[in-house]
Structures are given as structure tokens and as C-alpha cells.
Amino acid sequence: MSTQLSQILQKQKEQITKPKIEDAQDKDIVQLVGFIVGNEEYAVPILSIQEIIKPIEYTRVPSIPEYVLGVFNLRGNVIPLIDLRRKFRLPAKQEDTETRYIVMKDEDNIAGFVIDKLTEAIRIKSSQIDPPPETLSHSADQGMIYGVGKKDNSILTILKVNALLKRDF
């Protein structure tokens, strides 16, 4: 056996038998996907996302709230499409090349959400996430906010997927 191969096998054996310090640190890391709606950056847990797609054709449904654009067919599943700009009471915006649909799921609930722009996958320590500000405690949107993350020199609003998926229509 060559020396290089022996060294590689030895390194693999050490990695398997010796606990990694990084593993303990990874338990403190929250993985999120960031996106822009209006002028703000939001994020949701990466495991709540089924997929991210470019805009596709949807069908308008009567007698639903204004922020529900309608439904679309994703591989045989009919999924409601919610415009986050309208849900957050922002003015509507024409779709452009950066517009995406994020399909989120929580147990049996699933919906697509229109976002203005996808930003990045984010790894943030849970110690860098604060609870929502108390000033939002009486706001209807407060139940939607999991916390506020501090990322570099900016603030990131982390949303609760189960609250976003809650059907009020």
C-alpha cells in the first residue's frame, strides 16, 4: 500500500474515532434561507423549504383575500400562491427576473410564496438570534416573527413558517 493511501486511511480513521469539536459547535448553528420582500431581508429555516422555483402560471380563485394570488400546479399538486408583499401590506410589484416562488411546508400544510429576490443560504449561531421586539407584541404580524438575527452589519427578520402557512381563507 502506498504511503499516501495509508495517510488518507489513517486520517479517515481518526475522523471517525475522535469526536469533532465542530460537531458540538454545529448544534448551535441555525440554517436559514434569506430573501428580500420590499426593502427588508427575511429568512426561514432551510428544512421548511420544499423548493424554490421561477414564477409559473397560476389560476386566480374567487372570494379569497387579496394577498392570495390563486393556485398553481406543481407536479400534480395544487398549491396556494401567496404574495408576501401584499401580506406584509406593501405595494404590489410587477414580477421581474429576480422574482421567485418559495414553496414551504410544515407537516401537511404547503404553500408557495412570491418573493422579490432570493439572497443566500445563511448559517447563524442561535445566540445571535433575539426574540421579536416587545413593540410588536400587540401587532397582528408579531405571531409571524420567530426572531431577529444579527448578521454582519445588518438585521435579519426570521419568520415562523407555521404562521405563514396558517390558513385564514
PyMOL commands that set and color helices and strands:
alter all, ss='L'
color gray80, all
select helices_A, chain A and resi 3-17+21-26+46-48+84-87+126-128+134-136+140-144+161-165
alter helices_A, ss='H'
color red, helices_A
select strands_A, chain A and resi 29-37+40-45+49-53+68-74+77-83+100-106+109-115+117-125+129-130+145-151+154-159
alter strands_A, ss='S'
color yellow, strands_A
deselect
rebuild
show_as cartoon
